[in-house]
Amino acid sequence: MLYNLPMEVKLAVSKVNKYATSESGDSVEVIERPNGGISVVMADGQSSGKAAKQVSSLVVRKVISLLSEGVRDGAAARAASDYLFTERKGKVSATLNIASIDLQTATMVITRNNPLPVYIASNQDLCTFDDECNPIGIYRDTRPLITELTLEPGLTVVLFTDGLVHAGSRSGDSLDIKTILEAYLEEAEQPNPQLLADQFLSAAMQLDRGRPVDDISVVVIQVGSEASDPVRRMSVQLPLS
Amino acid sequence: MLYNLPMEVKLAVSKVNKYATSESGDSVEVIERPNGGISVVMADGQSSGKAAKQVSSLVVRKVISLLSEGVRDGAAARAASDYLFTERKGKVSATLNIASIDLQTATMVITRNNPLPVYIASNQDLCTFDDECNPIGIYRDTRPLITELTLEPGLTVVLFTDGLVHAGSRSGDSLDIKTILEAYLEEAEQPNPQLLADQFLSAAMQLDRGRPVDDISVVVIQVGSEASDPVRRMSVQLPLS
């Protein structure tokens, strides 16, 4: 083991469909890494509804299948890009984010093929991983941007699809994502990523008056300073309406 | 849509390693179904530690990859059996359970290649799905047992690996799984499957004096009568020690 403190990683996903569509164009899946740790993979397919879902689901499936075979995140993202480019002849794009807790290297690895930023906070500061990069599927040789962070208590990462940024666009409003994150980091005594993901989503839905203009997915990962017990937990909540 | 009530499905997994082993021989993954809904796939590889993990992970990966392509649960289980039989020449077995919320049919589909029972409770009664069946990997043509249940509020399903049954075996004790489940069903006002999964695990760990004699995984799925909001949520808690 490369880390010597007891730590605990908590991950939360909150996801809502565009108003009046039964399928989200976003796909998010979490998978165990074969050499220890977990990865979350998030894709947003071009347009919305069934067609977008097909694309994002194809991308996420390809990535999780490669990750589960031990392929590294960057190579999996490039493979997914080539695959989508080949399948859809360069006509359909998708954004792709991967965030991995890699226990082999004791790091969090963040992979972006998404113009949107990823927010990264430590106990010291809050920074934005927003160097320019392309979605996948449109060009040959699309490469992801990758950043690798040492796993340590206090590390907090927030990723999202563009629905979060588009919220409020009907009325000319927009969400101040950074301020919500800062307020959470100041107030939260215990890591509670689900609370933060839900705060983003409810603020977005409020701007859209309960009728989201786009599919929204938010992923929050937070490293805590000690594990309450040795139990791994996973939970899912799936509304059927 | 085949169901006309608003409902909410909640799923929880709690998992702990055998004492003093860094890897669990159990694998559990949750995946979105391409035609709507989710599936949870749980496998327990023969023996424990790294070798068992390899087997259970191979089985779960095969099953989720097939499910994500739209293959039906029974066919996916048979494919995983043939695959393990071929890969390991019939010398290694694994138990396999799949539980799916299938929104195409508005049912919960439970697939067993595991001698251990699955508990199924509705608002009316509690029954045990325990017809005889074989683990996969040892024989050609191993078939799963499948049961299909209408999705309705109150439906509660509990599946687990044999670690839960072996708990206490060092001291000749054993867990009364049915009684714990009955007490939960009587007391719980709101569906809280994570609470129940944790109750099973902590009772088992108490019998083993905090040192589990085997890897333990518990999956609880519960259908509630209404969704609190339209948000899908997933959360993961991963202790690193």
Interface residues (C-beta under 8 A of the other chain):
Chain A: Y3 P6 M7 E8 V9 K10 L11 A12 V13 S14 K15 V16 N17 E23 S27 V28 E29 V30 I31 E32 P34 G36 G37 I38 S57 R61 S65 S68 E69 I101 L103 L151 P193 Q194 A197 D198 L201 A227 S228 D229 P230 V231 R232 R233 M234 S235 V236 Q237 L238 P239 L240 S241
Chain B: Y3 P6 M7 E8 V9 K10 L11 A12 V13 S14 K15 V16 N17 E23 S27 V28 E29 V30 I31 E32 P34 G36 G37 I38 S57 R61 S65 S68 E69 I101 L103 L151 P193 Q194 A197 D198 L201 A227 S228 D229 P230 V231 R232 R233 M234 S235 V236 Q237 L238 P239 L240 S241
